[in-house]
Each structure stands twice: as C-alpha cells, then as structure tokens.
Amino acid sequence: MQKKIAIIGGGIVGATAAYYLSKLPGTQRLEVTLFDSGVGQATKAAAGIISPWLSKRRNQRWYQLAKSGADLYPELIHDAQLGTEVYQQTGTIVTREEATDLETLFALAQERRQTAATMGDVSTLTAQEVQAKVPLLSKPQPGVFITGGARVDGDALVHALLDRASEKNLTVRQERVSLTPDGQVVTSMGPRHYDRVILAAGAWLKDLVAPLAVTADVRPQKGQLIELAVKDYELQENMPVVMPEGERDFIPFGHGKLIVGATHEDDGKFNLTPDATVTADLLGSAQRLMTGITANDISGVRVGTRAYSSDFAPFFGPVPEHELFLAASGLGSSGLTTGPQIGRLLAGSALYGGTPDWSEYELPLTTYLRSSAE
Ligand SMILES: Cc1cc2nc3c(=O)[nH]c(=O)nc-3n(C[C@H](O)[C@H](O)[C@H](O)COP(=O)(O)OP(=O)(O)OC[C@H]3O[C@@H](n4cnc5c(N)ncnc54)[C@H](O)[C@@H]3O)c2cc1C
C-alpha cells in the first residue's frame, strides 16, 4: 500500500525533505504532497552565504549541524545535477582592519580546517589581493580567504529540488493549510489524513501547531537586503563572497548581480514591506567599499521572515507526544546552511521511522515544543 506523506512549507527544509523523499531507497512506495502558502519565505529572500566555519557562536551543536550542512551541499548539488547559477564554491573572504585581529581569525580558520575538509584551503590576503579577487571593491580590507565557502540562490535551489521530486512522487500545492486537534491536514479540499506530516513552516510553526495544544518556541524576525546591478567583470561568476568587518555582506552572483545584506529587525516580525531607511542603510554599506554606486544601481529589494528560538538554535524531529508529526524551525540567519541537512534527516525519519538520536546537533525537542496545558 502507498504511504502518504504531507510536507507543510516549501522553503529549504520542506524542499530538501521532498527531494530526499523522492530519492532515498524505498521512496517508490510514497505519495508526497507539499503545501506552501508562498508568503514571506525566508529561503527566497536569503543572501545565500554558506560559510559557517569562522562563526564566533559557542554553541557546538549548532556548529556541528552547520558544518554538516555545508558538507552536504556539494553532494546534493551534484546529485540533483544543478549548475553554478544555483550553487558555487566561489570562496569566502572575511576581512579585518587590525593585523592582530586578522591573525586571530586566521588561527581560528586553521584550527577549524583540521576537522572541516569542505573549507578547502585557508590563507590570508592583503587588501590588494582581496581587490584582485573582487575588483568591484574599490576600498578593500585585508582578510582570511576560505576556498570552500560558497554562495547559493535559495529560490532557484528550492524550485529545482521541487521540480526533480515532482518527476517522481511529489505533488506541490500552493495553498495555506492548517491542522485539526486530531492531526488531520485541512486543505482547500477539506481535511485529509496522512501517515506522516513534516511541519517545515519556518516562522509560522507556532500558529501551525497551536491546534495540537503544542507551543513552539519560535519568534519571527524581518530581514531585508538589496540587489545591485554592477559592472559585469569577467570573473564575476567566480568572485568570492566578502564579509567585511563592520559592514553588510557582499555576495556576487553572475551577470553583474551583487547582493548586499542583510538586516536583522526584531521589531519587523512578519512585516514584508521594504523599508526605505533600511534600503538607504544597505546602500551606504555598499558605498563605503565601492565608489560610484548610487540608488539607481539598486535592481531589487528582498524581504523575508526568519524564525528564531529563545537560544537561537534550530530544532527538528518528532513532535513530543504527537509522533505523526515531524517539525523543524528556528533556523535563524544560517538556515540555508543547516536546512538541507535538516530536510534530509527529517525525510529519513519520515520514511524509516524509529527514534533518531540527533543529540550531536540539538537539545531535546521538549526544549522548544511543549504541551500548552503545562
Ligand atoms: C534576508 C535574509 C538573508 C538570509 N541570508 C542567509 C545566508 O546568507 N545564509 C544562510 O545560511 N541563511 C540565510 N538566511 C536564513 C535562511 O534563509 C532561513 O533560515 C531558512 O531559509 C529557513 O528555511 P525554512 O524552510 O525553515 O523556512 P522558510 O524558508 O521561511 O519556509 C517556510 C515556508 O512555509 C510556508 N508556510 C508556513 N505556514 C504555512 C501553512 N500553514 N501552510 C502552507 N505553507 C506554510 C511559508 O509560506 C514559507 O514558504 C537569510 C534569511 C533572510 C530573511
């Protein structure tokens, strides 16, 4: 008999879960339906930096998860036969003004490299060497260069993964759904029962699980970035991502597209309206490192809603006392990095069952998902 699986949310977590549910051994017995409301998705708005290794976060579980997410990317992209317009290891440069800060950062990079092969080669670059790699910067700073750092187009990635899965066992429905207290999925065609349901609803998880009498520790945060149309350098497609000290990040894509961002606005919550003051602030960051950039060079503004938990850590797995459901949220500002690994693990759990031990990556789920009766 066919096993029916529903996925609610078509961001990076839902899309990778759907992809692996069409690829893993045993998936020919599955019928998968993904529901996505298409509103506010963080994945579509994201800047696209995949470079977790120099983060100062002390949370070791987060680091293991982010590192394994960065490791998974080359394999996922190769397996799904996606091109460099979606994902490319262009390298990342993290800059520091002071020589001692640069040395400290380089020492951290060397230490992390010992257990992170995906980082590739690690070196320090002078300001001139940074400019040679990223000629659009007219006022570069010296930095640490990591060849394995990457940039990804989140929107293109989820579309491609959903297309691949749709060739096998996936149906995508663009609609907002809800849950009944007894665990059915309320769709535009009425309530439906599924054998497993993956709740990949990002910042909206709290609302989604409320009918189950479950409280999710998730809050929304607005993020905004700008896209600039800059001169198309010959090496544009291979330019490293630059994370300048004290400024916004610079993410060059092909064909003269440069992303500058992003903001973290707790007050913004679910607000998706671009803020002109924020746009001016992002432009200011670009102007401090590049000459000749004006507001006329802004080709787009993107806004999305990130999900944060109280300890800023992502969480995922079977919902306590409601094991029909698997949930994920709280991916914060690094969810494009951790998301594919979370989606893959959830897909395996939905398919094979059992009680996976993910303590290497996260605290127990009861930390974030509690009965609202408590
Ligand atoms: C501006 C910005 C820049 C970022 N830059 C980076 C970066 O450079 N690197 C990085 O690693 N991460 C980055 N992130 C973070 C990353 O984008 C997110 O953490 C990640 O995309 C979250 O993925 P998700 O699948 O959990 O949620 P989302 O991508 O938000 O997807 C959730 C989906 O569920 C849908 N949904 C919710 N409720 C329902 C319902 N009831 N019915 C149907 N559909 C529903 C929503 O509409 C949405 O489409 C950035 C985020 C933002 C906003």
The ligand as an SDF file (V2000), in Angstrom:
LIG
                    3D

 53 58  0  0  0  0  0  0  0  0999 V2000
   17.2350   38.4680    4.3000 C   0  0  0  0  0  0  0  0  0  0  0  0
   17.7250   37.1060    4.7090 C   0  0  0  0  0  0  0  0  0  0  0  0
   19.0480   36.7320    4.4480 C   0  0  0  0  0  0  0  0  0  0  0  0
   19.4960   35.4460    4.8030 C   0  0  0  0  0  0  0  0  0  0  0  0
   20.7700   35.0630    4.4500 N   0  0  0  0  0  0  0  0  0  0  0  0
   21.2130   33.8110    4.7350 C   0  0  0  0  0  0  0  0  0  0  0  0
   22.5060   33.3840    4.3370 C   0  0  0  0  0  0  0  0  0  0  0  0
   23.2470   34.1270    3.6930 O   0  0  0  0  0  0  0  0  0  0  0  0
   22.9280   32.1210    4.6760 N   0  0  0  0  0  0  0  0  0  0  0  0
   22.1210   31.2680    5.3650 C   0  0  0  0  0  0  0  0  0  0  0  0
   22.5570   30.1340    5.6490 O   0  0  0  0  0  0  0  0  0  0  0  0
   20.8690   31.6310    5.7500 N   0  0  0  0  0  0  0  0  0  0  0  0
   20.3990   32.8820    5.4560 C   0  0  0  0  0  0  0  0  0  0  0  0
   19.1510   33.2830    5.8520 N   0  0  0  0  0  0  0  0  0  0  0  0
   18.3440   32.3780    6.6880 C   0  0  0  0  0  0  0  0  0  0  0  0
   17.5870   31.3390    5.8760 C   0  0  0  0  0  0  0  0  0  0  0  0
   17.0230   31.9400    4.7370 O   0  0  0  0  0  0  0  0  0  0  0  0
   16.4520   30.7130    6.7150 C   0  0  0  0  0  0  0  0  0  0  0  0
   16.9090   30.3170    7.9890 O   0  0  0  0  0  0  0  0  0  0  0  0
   15.9030   29.4720    6.0100 C   0  0  0  0  0  0  0  0  0  0  0  0
   15.6300   29.7710    4.6590 O   0  0  0  0  0  0  0  0  0  0  0  0
   14.6310   28.9680    6.6990 C   0  0  0  0  0  0  0  0  0  0  0  0
   14.1050   27.9090    5.9500 O   0  0  0  0  0  0  0  0  0  0  0  0
   12.7520   27.2080    6.3680 P   0  0  0  0  0  0  0  0  0  0  0  0
   12.4990   26.1670    5.3330 O   0  0  0  0  0  0  0  0  0  0  0  0
   12.8270   26.7900    7.8060 O   0  0  0  0  0  0  0  0  0  0  0  0
   11.6360   28.3600    6.3320 O   0  0  0  0  0  0  0  0  0  0  0  0
   11.1070   29.2670    5.1320 P   0  0  0  0  0  0  0  0  0  0  0  0
   12.0920   29.3870    4.0500 O   0  0  0  0  0  0  0  0  0  0  0  0
   10.5840   30.5190    5.7410 O   0  0  0  0  0  0  0  0  0  0  0  0
    9.8930   28.4160    4.5480 O   0  0  0  0  0  0  0  0  0  0  0  0
    8.7090   28.1980    5.2940 C   0  0  0  0  0  0  0  0  0  0  0  0
    7.5680   28.1410    4.3070 C   0  0  0  0  0  0  0  0  0  0  0  0
    6.4010   27.6190    4.9660 O   0  0  0  0  0  0  0  0  0  0  0  0
    5.2730   28.2890    4.4500 C   0  0  0  0  0  0  0  0  0  0  0  0
    4.1730   28.1100    5.4010 N   0  0  0  0  0  0  0  0  0  0  0  0
    4.1240   28.4940    6.6940 C   0  0  0  0  0  0  0  0  0  0  0  0
    2.9590   28.1330    7.2540 N   0  0  0  0  0  0  0  0  0  0  0  0
    2.2550   27.5020    6.3010 C   0  0  0  0  0  0  0  0  0  0  0  0
    0.9430   26.9190    6.2470 C   0  0  0  0  0  0  0  0  0  0  0  0
    0.1600   26.8990    7.3160 N   0  0  0  0  0  0  0  0  0  0  0  0
    0.5340   26.3700    5.0860 N   0  0  0  0  0  0  0  0  0  0  0  0
    1.3240   26.3780    3.9730 C   0  0  0  0  0  0  0  0  0  0  0  0
    2.5580   26.9380    3.9730 N   0  0  0  0  0  0  0  0  0  0  0  0
    3.0250   27.4810    5.1080 C   0  0  0  0  0  0  0  0  0  0  0  0
    5.7700   29.7320    4.3220 C   0  0  0  0  0  0  0  0  0  0  0  0
    4.9290   30.4830    3.4690 O   0  0  0  0  0  0  0  0  0  0  0  0
    7.1540   29.5050    3.7570 C   0  0  0  0  0  0  0  0  0  0  0  0
    7.1170   29.4640    2.3440 O   0  0  0  0  0  0  0  0  0  0  0  0
   18.6410   34.5520    5.4800 C   0  0  0  0  0  0  0  0  0  0  0  0
   17.3180   34.9250    5.7460 C   0  0  0  0  0  0  0  0  0  0  0  0
   16.8490   36.1870    5.3550 C   0  0  0  0  0  0  0  0  0  0  0  0
   15.4060   36.5580    5.6260 C   0  0  0  0  0  0  0  0  0  0  0  0
  1  2  1  0
  2  3  1  0
  2 52  2  0
  3  4  2  0
  4  5  1  0
  4 50  1  0
  5  6  2  0
  6  7  1  0
  6 13  1  0
  7  8  2  0
  7  9  1  0
  9 10  1  0
 10 11  2  0
 10 12  1  0
 12 13  2  0
 13 14  1  0
 14 15  1  0
 14 50  1  0
 15 16  1  0
 16 17  1  0
 16 18  1  0
 18 19  1  0
 18 20  1  0
 20 21  1  0
 20 22  1  0
 22 23  1  0
 23 24  1  0
 24 25  2  0
 24 26  1  0
 24 27  1  0
 27 28  1  0
 28 29  2  0
 28 30  1  0
 28 31  1  0
 31 32  1  0
 32 33  1  0
 33 34  1  0
 33 48  1  0
 34 35  1  0
 35 36  1  0
 35 46  1  0
 36 37  1  0
 36 45  1  0
 37 38  2  0
 38 39  1  0
 39 40  1  0
 39 45  2  0
 40 41  1  0
 40 42  2  0
 42 43  1  0
 43 44  2  0
 44 45  1  0
 46 47  1  0
 46 48  1  0
 48 49  1  0
 50 51  2  0
 51 52  1  0
 52 53  1  0
M  END
$$$$
